Amino acid sequence: MPDYSFENAALEAGHANIAGVDEVGRGPLSGPVVAAAVILDPKRIPQGLRDSKKLTAKRREGLFEQITASATWSIGSSSVAEIDEINILYATYLAMRRALQGLSVSPGYALIDGNRLPPDLPCAAETIIKGDDRAVSIAAASILAKVTRDRLMRDLSGQFPGYGWETNAGYGTSQHLDALSRLGVTPHHRVSFKPVHHILYQDK
């Protein structure tokens, strides 16, 4: 289970306002990539924080409410158009920067999930491999990012039914791929991703 040791180490090094950062949505064929930045109050850390993928949807929703009520937080995203223009990696970096820049207090240090440090961050930072299972701030960010994106994809599924976004969140499931073949490409699909590109240009 994640703990507060990475945050404590940064505080002891003289930094303040330690933000955990994580993203969700790099792999789907549709929808934005969403990142969250969270500065936890060490006296009000919700119990049970961990990698969002290891929690039930109901538990994520409950923790989402606790985190947003007790922490300083921000959501950043990159659109499908941005993903297609600059590629998914740089779009992810952009979403992370936007999340940090959107915080109501200036972050002094960021803990970034993964092994690649986004460029041009507004503060000093370090990467933590599997950080959502090691640092509670990153775990909190992973929960906010996933719940936010899942809600968005459910809303979009009402406008574009048939693709199963309310359950597959835009990932390339068999249902989604079949719908792409039958119903075609929507404005929310990532044209730069091969399955979408192939269907869009198969007759050209």
PyMOL commands that place a pseudoatom at each C-alpha (Angstrom):
pseudoatom trace, name=CA, resn=MET, resi=1, chain=A, elem=C, hetatm=0, pos=[0.000, 0.000, 0.000]
pseudoatom trace, name=CA, resn=PRO, resi=2, chain=A, elem=C, hetatm=0, pos=[1.228, 3.526, -0.723]
pseudoatom trace, name=CA, resn=ASP, resi=3, chain=A, elem=C, hetatm=0, pos=[2.381, 5.740, 2.132]
pseudoatom trace, name=CA, resn=TYR, resi=4, chain=A, elem=C, hetatm=0, pos=[3.548, 9.314, 2.784]
pseudoatom trace, name=CA, resn=SER, resi=5, chain=A, elem=C, hetatm=0, pos=[7.292, 8.595, 2.781]
pseudoatom trace, name=CA, resn=PHE, resi=6, chain=A, elem=C, hetatm=0, pos=[8.034, 10.205, -0.596]
pseudoatom trace, name=CA, resn=GLU, resi=7, chain=A, elem=C, hetatm=0, pos=[6.132, 13.310, 0.430]
pseudoatom trace, name=CA, resn=ASN, resi=8, chain=A, elem=C, hetatm=0, pos=[7.960, 13.418, 3.770]
pseudoatom trace, name=CA, resn=ALA, resi=9, chain=A, elem=C, hetatm=0, pos=[11.329, 13.127, 2.040]
pseudoatom trace, name=CA, resn=ALA, resi=10, chain=A, elem=C, hetatm=0, pos=[10.483, 16.089, -0.183]
pseudoatom trace, name=CA, resn=LEU, resi=11, chain=A, elem=C, hetatm=0, pos=[9.313, 18.118, 2.813]
pseudoatom trace, name=CA, resn=GLU, resi=12, chain=A, elem=C, hetatm=0, pos=[12.497, 17.302, 4.721]
pseudoatom trace, name=CA, resn=ALA, resi=13, chain=A, elem=C, hetatm=0, pos=[14.499, 18.467, 1.690]
pseudoatom trace, name=CA, resn=GLY, resi=14, chain=A, elem=C, hetatm=0, pos=[12.924, 21.889, 2.121]
pseudoatom trace, name=CA, resn=HIS, resi=15, chain=A, elem=C, hetatm=0, pos=[10.086, 21.746, -0.391]
pseudoatom trace, name=CA, resn=ALA, resi=16, chain=A, elem=C, hetatm=0, pos=[6.499, 22.752, 0.363]
pseudoatom trace, name=CA, resn=ASN, resi=17, chain=A, elem=C, hetatm=0, pos=[3.180, 21.895, -1.259]
pseudoatom trace, name=CA, resn=ILE, resi=18, chain=A, elem=C, hetatm=0, pos=[4.078, 18.418, -2.507]
pseudoatom trace, name=CA, resn=ALA, resi=19, chain=A, elem=C, hetatm=0, pos=[1.821, 17.421, -5.398]
pseudoatom trace, name=CA, resn=GLY, resi=20, chain=A, elem=C, hetatm=0, pos=[1.220, 13.890, -6.617]
pseudoatom trace, name=CA, resn=VAL, resi=21, chain=A, elem=C, hetatm=0, pos=[0.515, 13.660, -10.364]
pseudoatom trace, name=CA, resn=ASP, resi=22, chain=A, elem=C, hetatm=0, pos=[-0.948, 10.815, -12.421]
pseudoatom trace, name=CA, resn=GLU, resi=23, chain=A, elem=C, hetatm=0, pos=[-2.807, 10.390, -15.692]
pseudoatom trace, name=CA, resn=VAL, resi=24, chain=A, elem=C, hetatm=0, pos=[-5.338, 8.066, -17.244]
pseudoatom trace, name=CA, resn=GLY, resi=25, chain=A, elem=C, hetatm=0, pos=[-6.327, 7.467, -20.825]
pseudoatom trace, name=CA, resn=ARG, resi=26, chain=A, elem=C, hetatm=0, pos=[-3.112, 6.974, -22.788]
pseudoatom trace, name=CA, resn=GLY, resi=27, chain=A, elem=C, hetatm=0, pos=[-4.298, 3.727, -24.374]
pseudoatom trace, name=CA, resn=PRO, resi=28, chain=A, elem=C, hetatm=0, pos=[-7.933, 4.298, -25.443]
pseudoatom trace, name=CA, resn=LEU, resi=29, chain=A, elem=C, hetatm=0, pos=[-8.993, 4.872, -29.046]
pseudoatom trace, name=CA, resn=SER, resi=30, chain=A, elem=C, hetatm=0, pos=[-11.286, 7.740, -28.081]
pseudoatom trace, name=CA, resn=GLY, resi=31, chain=A, elem=C, hetatm=0, pos=[-11.583, 10.543, -25.581]
pseudoatom trace, name=CA, resn=PRO, resi=32, chain=A, elem=C, hetatm=0, pos=[-9.026, 12.867, -23.990]
pseudoatom trace, name=CA, resn=VAL, resi=33, chain=A, elem=C, hetatm=0, pos=[-6.094, 11.991, -21.791]
pseudoatom trace, name=CA, resn=VAL, resi=34, chain=A, elem=C, hetatm=0, pos=[-6.768, 13.269, -18.256]
pseudoatom trace, name=CA, resn=ALA, resi=35, chain=A, elem=C, hetatm=0, pos=[-4.278, 14.084, -15.504]
pseudoatom trace, name=CA, resn=ALA, resi=36, chain=A, elem=C, hetatm=0, pos=[-4.744, 15.110, -11.892]
pseudoatom trace, name=CA, resn=ALA, resi=37, chain=A, elem=C, hetatm=0, pos=[-2.501, 16.863, -9.393]
pseudoatom trace, name=CA, resn=VAL, resi=38, chain=A, elem=C, hetatm=0, pos=[-3.212, 16.483, -5.674]
pseudoatom trace, name=CA, resn=ILE, resi=39, chain=A, elem=C, hetatm=0, pos=[-1.645, 18.115, -2.624]
pseudoatom trace, name=CA, resn=LEU, resi=40, chain=A, elem=C, hetatm=0, pos=[-2.827, 16.116, 0.376]
pseudoatom trace, name=CA, resn=ASP, resi=41, chain=A, elem=C, hetatm=0, pos=[-3.327, 17.543, 3.838]
pseudoatom trace, name=CA, resn=PRO, resi=42, chain=A, elem=C, hetatm=0, pos=[-1.159, 15.162, 5.926]
pseudoatom trace, name=CA, resn=LYS, resi=43, chain=A, elem=C, hetatm=0, pos=[-3.673, 15.464, 8.764]
pseudoatom trace, name=CA, resn=ARG, resi=44, chain=A, elem=C, hetatm=0, pos=[-6.642, 14.518, 6.551]
pseudoatom trace, name=CA, resn=ILE, resi=45, chain=A, elem=C, hetatm=0, pos=[-5.428, 11.731, 4.282]
pseudoatom trace, name=CA, resn=PRO, resi=46, chain=A, elem=C, hetatm=0, pos=[-8.374, 9.511, 3.269]
pseudoatom trace, name=CA, resn=GLN, resi=47, chain=A, elem=C, hetatm=0, pos=[-8.006, 5.878, 4.231]
pseudoatom trace, name=CA, resn=GLY, resi=48, chain=A, elem=C, hetatm=0, pos=[-7.598, 3.262, 1.524]
pseudoatom trace, name=CA, resn=LEU, resi=49, chain=A, elem=C, hetatm=0, pos=[-5.802, 5.292, -1.142]
pseudoatom trace, name=CA, resn=ARG, resi=50, chain=A, elem=C, hetatm=0, pos=[-4.136, 3.105, -3.741]
pseudoatom trace, name=CA, resn=ASP, resi=51, chain=A, elem=C, hetatm=0, pos=[-3.760, 2.588, -7.472]
pseudoatom trace, name=CA, resn=SER, resi=52, chain=A, elem=C, hetatm=0, pos=[-7.184, 3.409, -8.920]
pseudoatom trace, name=CA, resn=LYS, resi=53, chain=A, elem=C, hetatm=0, pos=[-7.114, 0.293, -11.117]
pseudoatom trace, name=CA, resn=LYS, resi=54, chain=A, elem=C, hetatm=0, pos=[-7.121, -1.855, -7.973]
pseudoatom trace, name=CA, resn=LEU, resi=55, chain=A, elem=C, hetatm=0, pos=[-10.290, -0.289, -6.588]
pseudoatom trace, name=CA, resn=THR, resi=56, chain=A, elem=C, hetatm=0, pos=[-13.917, -0.953, -7.451]
pseudoatom trace, name=CA, resn=ALA, resi=57, chain=A, elem=C, hetatm=0, pos=[-15.808, 1.811, -9.238]
pseudoatom trace, name=CA, resn=LYS, resi=58, chain=A, elem=C, hetatm=0, pos=[-17.913, 2.384, -6.113]
pseudoatom trace, name=CA, resn=ARG, resi=59, chain=A, elem=C, hetatm=0, pos=[-14.812, 2.690, -3.927]
pseudoatom trace, name=CA, resn=ARG, resi=60, chain=A, elem=C, hetatm=0, pos=[-13.184, 5.100, -6.378]
pseudoatom trace, name=CA, resn=GLU, resi=61, chain=A, elem=C, hetatm=0, pos=[-16.281, 7.283, -6.333]
pseudoatom trace, name=CA, resn=GLY, resi=62, chain=A, elem=C, hetatm=0, pos=[-16.283, 7.360, -2.534]
pseudoatom trace, name=CA, resn=LEU, resi=63, chain=A, elem=C, hetatm=0, pos=[-12.602, 8.234, -2.354]
pseudoatom trace, name=CA, resn=PHE, resi=64, chain=A, elem=C, hetatm=0, pos=[-13.062, 10.872, -5.058]
pseudoatom trace, name=CA, resn=GLU, resi=65, chain=A, elem=C, hetatm=0, pos=[-15.499, 12.713, -2.785]
pseudoatom trace, name=CA, resn=GLN, resi=66, chain=A, elem=C, hetatm=0, pos=[-13.146, 12.412, 0.211]
pseudoatom trace, name=CA, resn=ILE, resi=67, chain=A, elem=C, hetatm=0, pos=[-10.099, 13.614, -1.722]
pseudoatom trace, name=CA, resn=THR, resi=68, chain=A, elem=C, hetatm=0, pos=[-11.841, 16.592, -3.300]
pseudoatom trace, name=CA, resn=ALA, resi=69, chain=A, elem=C, hetatm=0, pos=[-13.219, 17.599, 0.114]
pseudoatom trace, name=CA, resn=SER, resi=70, chain=A, elem=C, hetatm=0, pos=[-9.912, 17.414, 1.980]
pseudoatom trace, name=CA, resn=ALA, resi=71, chain=A, elem=C, hetatm=0, pos=[-7.092, 18.145, -0.476]
pseudoatom trace, name=CA, resn=THR, resi=72, chain=A, elem=C, hetatm=0, pos=[-5.930, 20.820, -2.909]
pseudoatom trace, name=CA, resn=TRP, resi=73, chain=A, elem=C, hetatm=0, pos=[-6.434, 19.400, -6.380]
pseudoatom trace, name=CA, resn=SER, resi=74, chain=A, elem=C, hetatm=0, pos=[-6.654, 20.161, -10.068]
pseudoatom trace, name=CA, resn=ILE, resi=75, chain=A, elem=C, hetatm=0, pos=[-7.565, 18.334, -13.272]
pseudoatom trace, name=CA, resn=GLY, resi=76, chain=A, elem=C, hetatm=0, pos=[-5.793, 18.857, -16.589]
pseudoatom trace, name=CA, resn=SER, resi=77, chain=A, elem=C, hetatm=0, pos=[-6.509, 17.238, -19.931]
pseudoatom trace, name=CA, resn=SER, resi=78, chain=A, elem=C, hetatm=0, pos=[-5.443, 17.114, -23.551]
pseudoatom trace, name=CA, resn=SER, resi=79, chain=A, elem=C, hetatm=0, pos=[-8.041, 16.853, -26.283]
pseudoatom trace, name=CA, resn=VAL, resi=80, chain=A, elem=C, hetatm=0, pos=[-8.281, 14.300, -29.062]
pseudoatom trace, name=CA, resn=ALA, resi=81, chain=A, elem=C, hetatm=0, pos=[-7.138, 17.018, -31.498]
pseudoatom trace, name=CA, resn=GLU, resi=82, chain=A, elem=C, hetatm=0, pos=[-4.052, 17.679, -29.378]
pseudoatom trace, name=CA, resn=ILE, resi=83, chain=A, elem=C, hetatm=0, pos=[-3.313, 13.953, -29.086]
pseudoatom trace, name=CA, resn=ASP, resi=84, chain=A, elem=C, hetatm=0, pos=[-3.476, 13.602, -32.871]
pseudoatom trace, name=CA, resn=GLU, resi=85, chain=A, elem=C, hetatm=0, pos=[-1.347, 16.704, -33.404]
pseudoatom trace, name=CA, resn=ILE, resi=86, chain=A, elem=C, hetatm=0, pos=[1.507, 16.203, -30.925]
pseudoatom trace, name=CA, resn=ASN, resi=87, chain=A, elem=C, hetatm=0, pos=[1.173, 12.435, -30.141]
pseudoatom trace, name=CA, resn=ILE, resi=88, chain=A, elem=C, hetatm=0, pos=[-0.068, 10.754, -26.994]
pseudoatom trace, name=CA, resn=LEU, resi=89, chain=A, elem=C, hetatm=0, pos=[3.173, 11.046, -25.006]
pseudoatom trace, name=CA, resn=TYR, resi=90, chain=A, elem=C, hetatm=0, pos=[3.461, 14.814, -25.398]
pseudoatom trace, name=CA, resn=ALA, resi=91, chain=A, elem=C, hetatm=0, pos=[-0.274, 15.209, -24.909]
pseudoatom trace, name=CA, resn=THR, resi=92, chain=A, elem=C, hetatm=0, pos=[0.118, 13.366, -21.597]
pseudoatom trace, name=CA, resn=TYR, resi=93, chain=A, elem=C, hetatm=0, pos=[2.926, 15.719, -20.581]
pseudoatom trace, name=CA, resn=LEU, resi=94, chain=A, elem=C, hetatm=0, pos=[0.694, 18.666, -21.502]
pseudoatom trace, name=CA, resn=ALA, resi=95, chain=A, elem=C, hetatm=0, pos=[-2.178, 17.338, -19.377]
pseudoatom trace, name=CA, resn=MET, resi=96, chain=A, elem=C, hetatm=0, pos=[0.171, 16.900, -16.409]
pseudoatom trace, name=CA, resn=ARG, resi=97, chain=A, elem=C, hetatm=0, pos=[1.517, 20.450, -16.757]
pseudoatom trace, name=CA, resn=ARG, resi=98, chain=A, elem=C, hetatm=0, pos=[-2.018, 21.793, -16.952]
pseudoatom trace, name=CA, resn=ALA, resi=99, chain=A, elem=C, hetatm=0, pos=[-3.002, 19.880, -13.816]
pseudoatom trace, name=CA, resn=LEU, resi=100, chain=A, elem=C, hetatm=0, pos=[-0.066, 21.331, -11.859]
pseudoatom trace, name=CA, resn=GLN, resi=101, chain=A, elem=C, hetatm=0, pos=[-0.640, 24.835, -13.218]
pseudoatom trace, name=CA, resn=GLY, resi=102, chain=A, elem=C, hetatm=0, pos=[-4.305, 24.636, -12.239]
pseudoatom trace, name=CA, resn=LEU, resi=103, chain=A, elem=C, hetatm=0, pos=[-3.641, 24.141, -8.517]
pseudoatom trace, name=CA, resn=SER, resi=104, chain=A, elem=C, hetatm=0, pos=[-4.897, 26.983, -6.324]
pseudoatom trace, name=CA, resn=VAL, resi=105, chain=A, elem=C, hetatm=0, pos=[-1.537, 27.073, -4.518]
pseudoatom trace, name=CA, resn=SER, resi=106, chain=A, elem=C, hetatm=0, pos=[1.822, 26.943, -6.256]
pseudoatom trace, name=CA, resn=PRO, resi=107, chain=A, elem=C, hetatm=0, pos=[3.300, 23.437, -6.020]
pseudoatom trace, name=CA, resn=GLY, resi=108, chain=A, elem=C, hetatm=0, pos=[6.818, 23.330, -4.627]
pseudoatom trace, name=CA, resn=TYR, resi=109, chain=A, elem=C, hetatm=0, pos=[7.594, 19.798, -5.728]
pseudoatom trace, name=CA, resn=ALA, resi=110, chain=A, elem=C, hetatm=0, pos=[5.846, 17.155, -7.817]
pseudoatom trace, name=CA, resn=LEU, resi=111, chain=A, elem=C, hetatm=0, pos=[5.844, 13.368, -7.560]
pseudoatom trace, name=CA, resn=ILE, resi=112, chain=A, elem=C, hetatm=0, pos=[5.143, 12.049, -11.066]
pseudoatom trace, name=CA, resn=ASP, resi=113, chain=A, elem=C, hetatm=0, pos=[3.929, 8.522, -11.726]
pseudoatom trace, name=CA, resn=GLY, resi=114, chain=A, elem=C, hetatm=0, pos=[6.102, 6.668, -14.231]
pseudoatom trace, name=CA, resn=ASN, resi=115, chain=A, elem=C, hetatm=0, pos=[9.685, 6.871, -15.430]
pseudoatom trace, name=CA, resn=ARG, resi=116, chain=A, elem=C, hetatm=0, pos=[9.606, 9.943, -17.705]
pseudoatom trace, name=CA, resn=LEU, resi=117, chain=A, elem=C, hetatm=0, pos=[9.703, 13.475, -16.381]
pseudoatom trace, name=CA, resn=PRO, resi=118, chain=A, elem=C, hetatm=0, pos=[7.508, 15.863, -18.381]
pseudoatom trace, name=CA, resn=PRO, resi=119, chain=A, elem=C, hetatm=0, pos=[9.368, 18.969, -19.616]
pseudoatom trace, name=CA, resn=ASP, resi=120, chain=A, elem=C, hetatm=0, pos=[8.592, 22.532, -18.539]
pseudoatom trace, name=CA, resn=LEU, resi=121, chain=A, elem=C, hetatm=0, pos=[6.913, 21.694, -15.246]
pseudoatom trace, name=CA, resn=PRO, resi=122, chain=A, elem=C, hetatm=0, pos=[6.155, 24.661, -12.958]
pseudoatom trace, name=CA, resn=CYS, resi=123, chain=A, elem=C, hetatm=0, pos=[8.202, 23.146, -10.119]
pseudoatom trace, name=CA, resn=ALA, resi=124, chain=A, elem=C, hetatm=0, pos=[10.953, 20.678, -9.323]
pseudoatom trace, name=CA, resn=ALA, resi=125, chain=A, elem=C, hetatm=0, pos=[9.862, 17.060, -9.627]
pseudoatom trace, name=CA, resn=GLU, resi=126, chain=A, elem=C, hetatm=0, pos=[10.843, 13.402, -9.580]
pseudoatom trace, name=CA, resn=THR, resi=127, chain=A, elem=C, hetatm=0, pos=[9.393, 10.323, -11.220]
pseudoatom trace, name=CA, resn=ILE, resi=128, chain=A, elem=C, hetatm=0, pos=[8.334, 7.245, -9.261]
pseudoatom trace, name=CA, resn=ILE, resi=129, chain=A, elem=C, hetatm=0, pos=[7.833, 3.962, -11.089]
pseudoatom trace, name=CA, resn=LYS, resi=130, chain=A, elem=C, hetatm=0, pos=[4.506, 2.437, -10.026]
pseudoatom trace, name=CA, resn=GLY, resi=131, chain=A, elem=C, hetatm=0, pos=[4.020, 5.569, -7.981]
pseudoatom trace, name=CA, resn=ASP, resi=132, chain=A, elem=C, hetatm=0, pos=[0.265, 5.066, -7.661]
pseudoatom trace, name=CA, resn=ASP, resi=133, chain=A, elem=C, hetatm=0, pos=[1.043, 2.043, -5.487]
pseudoatom trace, name=CA, resn=ARG, resi=134, chain=A, elem=C, hetatm=0, pos=[3.842, 3.737, -3.524]
pseudoatom trace, name=CA, resn=ALA, resi=135, chain=A, elem=C, hetatm=0, pos=[2.974, 7.378, -2.827]
pseudoatom trace, name=CA, resn=VAL, resi=136, chain=A, elem=C, hetatm=0, pos=[-0.431, 8.355, -1.477]
pseudoatom trace, name=CA, resn=SER, resi=137, chain=A, elem=C, hetatm=0, pos=[-0.474, 11.682, -3.305]
pseudoatom trace, name=CA, resn=ILE, resi=138, chain=A, elem=C, hetatm=0, pos=[-0.026, 9.891, -6.628]
pseudoatom trace, name=CA, resn=ALA, resi=139, chain=A, elem=C, hetatm=0, pos=[-2.650, 7.313, -5.643]
pseudoatom trace, name=CA, resn=ALA, resi=140, chain=A, elem=C, hetatm=0, pos=[-5.058, 10.153, -4.924]
pseudoatom trace, name=CA, resn=ALA, resi=141, chain=A, elem=C, hetatm=0, pos=[-4.259, 11.722, -8.294]
pseudoatom trace, name=CA, resn=SER, resi=142, chain=A, elem=C, hetatm=0, pos=[-4.862, 8.418, -10.064]
pseudoatom trace, name=CA, resn=ILE, resi=143, chain=A, elem=C, hetatm=0, pos=[-8.320, 8.174, -8.491]
pseudoatom trace, name=CA, resn=LEU, resi=144, chain=A, elem=C, hetatm=0, pos=[-9.308, 11.728, -9.434]
pseudoatom trace, name=CA, resn=ALA, resi=145, chain=A, elem=C, hetatm=0, pos=[-8.068, 11.297, -13.004]
pseudoatom trace, name=CA, resn=LYS, resi=146, chain=A, elem=C, hetatm=0, pos=[-9.830, 7.974, -13.532]
pseudoatom trace, name=CA, resn=VAL, resi=147, chain=A, elem=C, hetatm=0, pos=[-13.172, 8.982, -12.016]
pseudoatom trace, name=CA, resn=THR, resi=148, chain=A, elem=C, hetatm=0, pos=[-13.145, 12.246, -13.988]
pseudoatom trace, name=CA, resn=ARG, resi=149, chain=A, elem=C, hetatm=0, pos=[-12.384, 10.527, -17.290]
pseudoatom trace, name=CA, resn=ASP, resi=150, chain=A, elem=C, hetatm=0, pos=[-14.829, 7.656, -16.698]
pseudoatom trace, name=CA, resn=ARG, resi=151, chain=A, elem=C, hetatm=0, pos=[-17.605, 10.187, -16.024]
pseudoatom trace, name=CA, resn=LEU, resi=152, chain=A, elem=C, hetatm=0, pos=[-16.734, 12.066, -19.185]
pseudoatom trace, name=CA, resn=MET, resi=153, chain=A, elem=C, hetatm=0, pos=[-16.791, 8.908, -21.305]
pseudoatom trace, name=CA, resn=ARG, resi=154, chain=A, elem=C, hetatm=0, pos=[-20.170, 7.926, -19.850]
pseudoatom trace, name=CA, resn=ASP, resi=155, chain=A, elem=C, hetatm=0, pos=[-21.513, 11.353, -20.839]
pseudoatom trace, name=CA, resn=LEU, resi=156, chain=A, elem=C, hetatm=0, pos=[-20.097, 10.997, -24.347]
pseudoatom trace, name=CA, resn=SER, resi=157, chain=A, elem=C, hetatm=0, pos=[-21.633, 7.522, -24.674]
pseudoatom trace, name=CA, resn=GLY, resi=158, chain=A, elem=C, hetatm=0, pos=[-25.049, 9.143, -24.398]
pseudoatom trace, name=CA, resn=GLN, resi=159, chain=A, elem=C, hetatm=0, pos=[-24.253, 11.342, -27.384]
pseudoatom trace, name=CA, resn=PHE, resi=160, chain=A, elem=C, hetatm=0, pos=[-22.615, 8.546, -29.384]
pseudoatom trace, name=CA, resn=PRO, resi=161, chain=A, elem=C, hetatm=0, pos=[-24.312, 5.278, -28.361]
pseudoatom trace, name=CA, resn=GLY, resi=162, chain=A, elem=C, hetatm=0, pos=[-23.164, 1.897, -29.553]
pseudoatom trace, name=CA, resn=TYR, resi=163, chain=A, elem=C, hetatm=0, pos=[-19.443, 2.146, -28.886]
pseudoatom trace, name=CA, resn=GLY, resi=164, chain=A, elem=C, hetatm=0, pos=[-19.716, 1.002, -25.272]
pseudoatom trace, name=CA, resn=TRP, resi=165, chain=A, elem=C, hetatm=0, pos=[-17.833, 3.963, -23.851]
pseudoatom trace, name=CA, resn=GLU, resi=166, chain=A, elem=C, hetatm=0, pos=[-19.917, 3.794, -20.679]
pseudoatom trace, name=CA, resn=THR, resi=167, chain=A, elem=C, hetatm=0, pos=[-18.185, 0.498, -19.842]
pseudoatom trace, name=CA, resn=ASN, resi=168, chain=A, elem=C, hetatm=0, pos=[-14.988, 0.380, -21.931]
pseudoatom trace, name=CA, resn=ALA, resi=169, chain=A, elem=C, hetatm=0, pos=[-13.997, 4.052, -21.402]
pseudoatom trace, name=CA, resn=GLY, resi=170, chain=A, elem=C, hetatm=0, pos=[-12.866, 4.228, -25.013]
pseudoatom trace, name=CA, resn=TYR, resi=171, chain=A, elem=C, hetatm=0, pos=[-10.442, 1.316, -24.919]
pseudoatom trace, name=CA, resn=GLY, resi=172, chain=A, elem=C, hetatm=0, pos=[-10.270, -0.945, -27.965]
pseudoatom trace, name=CA, resn=THR, resi=173, chain=A, elem=C, hetatm=0, pos=[-12.512, -3.746, -26.802]
pseudoatom trace, name=CA, resn=SER, resi=174, chain=A, elem=C, hetatm=0, pos=[-14.129, -6.089, -29.324]
pseudoatom trace, name=CA, resn=GLN, resi=175, chain=A, elem=C, hetatm=0, pos=[-17.422, -4.214, -28.850]
pseudoatom trace, name=CA, resn=HIS, resi=176, chain=A, elem=C, hetatm=0, pos=[-15.734, -0.892, -29.575]
pseudoatom trace, name=CA, resn=LEU, resi=177, chain=A, elem=C, hetatm=0, pos=[-13.867, -2.183, -32.627]
pseudoatom trace, name=CA, resn=ASP, resi=178, chain=A, elem=C, hetatm=0, pos=[-17.036, -3.758, -34.006]
pseudoatom trace, name=CA, resn=ALA, resi=179, chain=A, elem=C, hetatm=0, pos=[-18.914, -0.487, -33.533]
pseudoatom trace, name=CA, resn=LEU, resi=180, chain=A, elem=C, hetatm=0, pos=[-16.134, 1.388, -35.310]
pseudoatom trace, name=CA, resn=SER, resi=181, chain=A, elem=C, hetatm=0, pos=[-16.601, -0.895, -38.322]
pseudoatom trace, name=CA, resn=ARG, resi=182, chain=A, elem=C, hetatm=0, pos=[-20.402, -0.558, -38.287]
pseudoatom trace, name=CA, resn=LEU, resi=183, chain=A, elem=C, hetatm=0, pos=[-20.950, 3.013, -37.155]
pseudoatom trace, name=CA, resn=GLY, resi=184, chain=A, elem=C, hetatm=0, pos=[-17.755, 4.722, -38.273]
pseudoatom trace, name=CA, resn=VAL, resi=185, chain=A, elem=C, hetatm=0, pos=[-15.424, 7.209, -36.658]
pseudoatom trace, name=CA, resn=THR, resi=186, chain=A, elem=C, hetatm=0, pos=[-16.727, 9.968, -34.353]
pseudoatom trace, name=CA, resn=PRO, resi=187, chain=A, elem=C, hetatm=0, pos=[-15.142, 13.374, -33.611]
pseudoatom trace, name=CA, resn=HIS, resi=188, chain=A, elem=C, hetatm=0, pos=[-13.988, 11.886, -30.300]
pseudoatom trace, name=CA, resn=HIS, resi=189, chain=A, elem=C, hetatm=0, pos=[-11.850, 9.144, -31.872]
pseudoatom trace, name=CA, resn=ARG, resi=190, chain=A, elem=C, hetatm=0, pos=[-8.085, 9.464, -32.089]
pseudoatom trace, name=CA, resn=VAL, resi=191, chain=A, elem=C, hetatm=0, pos=[-7.346, 9.373, -35.808]
pseudoatom trace, name=CA, resn=SER, resi=192, chain=A, elem=C, hetatm=0, pos=[-3.617, 8.901, -35.165]
pseudoatom trace, name=CA, resn=PHE, resi=193, chain=A, elem=C, hetatm=0, pos=[-4.280, 5.531, -33.472]
pseudoatom trace, name=CA, resn=LYS, resi=194, chain=A, elem=C, hetatm=0, pos=[-3.936, 2.667, -35.940]
pseudoatom trace, name=CA, resn=PRO, resi=195, chain=A, elem=C, hetatm=0, pos=[-7.353, 0.944, -35.563]
pseudoatom trace, name=CA, resn=VAL, resi=196, chain=A, elem=C, hetatm=0, pos=[-9.145, 4.261, -36.078]
pseudoatom trace, name=CA, resn=HIS, resi=197, chain=A, elem=C, hetatm=0, pos=[-6.832, 5.394, -38.886]
pseudoatom trace, name=CA, resn=HIS, resi=198, chain=A, elem=C, hetatm=0, pos=[-7.307, 2.090, -40.676]
pseudoatom trace, name=CA, resn=ILE, resi=199, chain=A, elem=C, hetatm=0, pos=[-11.097, 2.282, -40.613]
pseudoatom trace, name=CA, resn=LEU, resi=200, chain=A, elem=C, hetatm=0, pos=[-11.119, 5.948, -41.602]
pseudoatom trace, name=CA, resn=TYR, resi=201, chain=A, elem=C, hetatm=0, pos=[-8.860, 5.452, -44.614]
pseudoatom trace, name=CA, resn=GLN, resi=202, chain=A, elem=C, hetatm=0, pos=[-9.583, 1.851, -45.624]
pseudoatom trace, name=CA, resn=ASP, resi=203, chain=A, elem=C, hetatm=0, pos=[-11.543, 2.968, -48.687]
pseudoatom trace, name=CA, resn=LYS, resi=204, chain=A, elem=C, hetatm=0, pos=[-9.092, 5.651, -49.760]
for i in range(1, 204): cmd.bond("trace and resi %d" % i, "trace and resi %d" % (i + 1))
show_as sticks, trace
zoom trace
